[in-house]
């Protein structure tokens, strides 16, 4: 994933979701946000260990949006629960 890139997953409404890390070769920050873009949960998910496939790593949260970025991006950019994601068209 590019250094300042990410993947945005959108849902029709706010709900409970769980993301897992199967076969990942790098860690992620998994950011949940509600319908207004307010961040409700952040997980700093490490890369699975050498004897793990990542399927056991679960990261639950509640939101309408889930944003995945490189691990520690939230820490490096001072992003925290309560901050707001802004989507521009």
C-alpha positions as CSV (number, residue, x, y, z in Angstrom):
1,X,0.0,0.0,0.0
2,X,1.4,3.5,-0.8
3,X,2.8,5.4,2.2
4,X,-0.1,8.0,2.2
5,X,-2.7,5.7,0.6
6,X,-5.4,3.5,2.0
7,X,-8.5,1.5,1.4
8,X,-12.0,2.8,2.3
9,X,-14.8,0.4,2.8
10,X,-18.3,1.9,2.9
11,X,-21.6,0.5,4.2
12,X,-25.2,1.6,3.7
13,X,-25.6,2.4,7.4
14,X,-23.8,2.3,10.7
15,X,-23.3,-1.3,11.9
16,X,-21.0,-3.7,13.8
17,X,-18.2,-5.1,11.6
18,X,-15.1,-7.2,12.2
19,X,-12.1,-7.2,10.1
20,X,-9.4,-9.9,10.0
21,X,-5.9,-10.1,8.7
22,X,-5.7,-13.4,6.7
23,X,-2.5,-13.7,4.6
24,X,-1.4,-10.1,5.2
25,X,2.3,-9.3,4.7
26,X,2.2,-6.0,6.6
27,X,0.4,-4.3,9.5
28,X,-2.5,-2.0,9.2
29,X,-4.4,0.7,11.2
30,X,-8.1,-0.1,10.9
31,X,-10.2,3.0,11.5
32,X,-14.0,2.8,12.1
33,X,-16.1,6.0,11.6
34,X,-19.8,6.7,12.0
35,X,-22.2,8.2,9.5
36,X,-20.8,11.7,10.1
37,X,-17.2,10.5,9.7
38,X,-16.4,10.7,13.4
39,X,-13.8,8.1,14.3
40,X,-15.2,5.6,16.8
41,X,-12.4,3.0,17.0
42,X,-8.8,2.6,15.9
43,X,-6.9,-0.7,15.8
44,X,-3.2,-0.9,15.2
45,X,-3.1,-4.3,13.7
46,X,0.4,-5.9,13.4
47,X,1.5,-8.2,10.6
48,X,0.7,-11.8,11.4
49,X,3.6,-13.7,13.0
50,X,5.7,-16.2,11.1
51,X,3.5,-19.2,12.2
52,X,0.2,-17.3,11.8
53,X,-2.0,-16.7,8.8
54,X,-3.8,-13.8,10.4
55,X,-7.3,-15.4,10.5
56,X,-7.2,-15.4,14.3
57,X,-6.5,-11.6,14.4
58,X,-9.9,-10.0,14.7
59,X,-10.6,-6.2,14.9
60,X,-14.2,-5.3,15.7
61,X,-15.8,-1.9,15.6
62,X,-18.9,0.0,14.8
63,X,-19.2,2.4,11.9
64,X,-20.5,3.1,8.4
65,X,-16.9,3.6,7.1
66,X,-13.8,1.6,7.6
67,X,-10.5,3.1,6.5
68,X,-7.4,0.9,6.3
69,X,-4.0,2.5,6.2
70,X,-0.4,1.4,6.9
71,X,0.3,0.5,10.5
72,X,1.1,3.5,12.8
73,X,-0.2,6.0,10.2
74,X,-2.7,7.2,12.9
75,X,0.0,7.6,15.5
76,X,2.4,9.3,13.1
77,X,-0.4,11.8,12.0
78,X,-1.9,12.3,15.5
79,X,-5.3,10.8,14.4
80,X,-7.5,9.7,17.4
81,X,-10.9,8.5,18.3
82,X,-13.3,11.5,18.1
83,X,-11.5,13.0,15.1
84,X,-13.5,13.3,11.9
85,X,-12.8,11.9,8.5
86,X,-13.8,14.3,5.7
87,X,-14.8,13.0,2.3
88,X,-14.5,15.4,-0.6
89,X,-15.9,14.7,-4.1
